[in-house]
């Protein structure tokens, strides 16, 4: 096996690992967002998250991990869409933000 073939095989293995790890971590993000929405009494829209950031960061032990930030949408009243986000460092949820919920833009007289 030539060095080029070996390098290509290693690259394919790394890409496969990254793809499988990303699927696992995305599922953890979905579970965290769904759980937070249920806890806050809001509706988790589309039942999914979308990645907004991916970079390297150090965990509490100083080890280098992938930090992924996912955005998701939720609704407090059923007719509004508000944004939340969940951050994972490796496979650990480190931050979940639903943010302040907007009040409806109407008044009752």
Protein Blocks (a to p, Z undefined) as FASTA:
>chain_A
ZZklmmmmmmmmmmmmmmmmmmmmmmmmmmmmmmmmmmnopacehiiacdfbdcddddfk
opacddddddddddfklpaccddddddehjacfbdcebjadddfbdcZZ
